[in-house]
């Protein structure tokens, strides 16, 4: 589903980064043709900058996808950043156009207005609700400790249960899921069965 949104400063920064990468690649091509030097170091720099730009682009599109369905996208982003910094594992599913009723095994009802503090408190290690997914609809936390279907397609050994569940729910409906790894602290979001790492500044 295509979303429209206006996050002009981030969009401008992405454009500048991409143009900078194009310039560096053109310089590398010219140096390669002249056989001036080994370009492996330049390739590594371009690769690192491309990865950073990709992560920024993912954060940009995450905001686009969330802003169409909840006014609380900034609160969700803040919460995910804090969870990531603390390496608190988390799984959040945001209901969009499709109902999640047929796909989510209901956990504990919450029914509260979403806030960063409340959302973070769910995922404190050892807390009663930290296992399972938080379900968000519009601006409310509907429930916590929900069980999501696991992906049958994502069979990579490095993917844990949270990541397989994040992918699994988006293979079945248009929901957007966000997952934070407790091992690395890295945050990713999933849409249409595809997992995208992102960084929140």
Secondary structure as GFF3:
##gff-version 3
##sequence-region A 1 201
A	DSSP	alpha_helix	8	33	.	.	.	ID=ss1
A	DSSP	alpha_helix	40	67	.	.	.	ID=ss2
A	DSSP	alpha_helix	73	86	.	.	.	ID=ss3
A	DSSP	beta_strand	90	95	.	.	.	ID=ss4
A	DSSP	beta_strand	104	105	.	.	.	ID=ss5
A	DSSP	beta_strand	108	113	.	.	.	ID=ss6
A	DSSP	alpha_helix	116	122	.	.	.	ID=ss7
A	DSSP	beta_strand	133	137	.	.	.	ID=ss8
A	DSSP	beta_strand	140	148	.	.	.	ID=ss9
A	DSSP	alpha_helix	161	172	.	.	.	ID=ss10
A	DSSP	beta_strand	176	180	.	.	.	ID=ss11
A	DSSP	beta_strand	187	191	.	.	.	ID=ss12
A	DSSP	beta_strand	194	198	.	.	.	ID=ss13
###
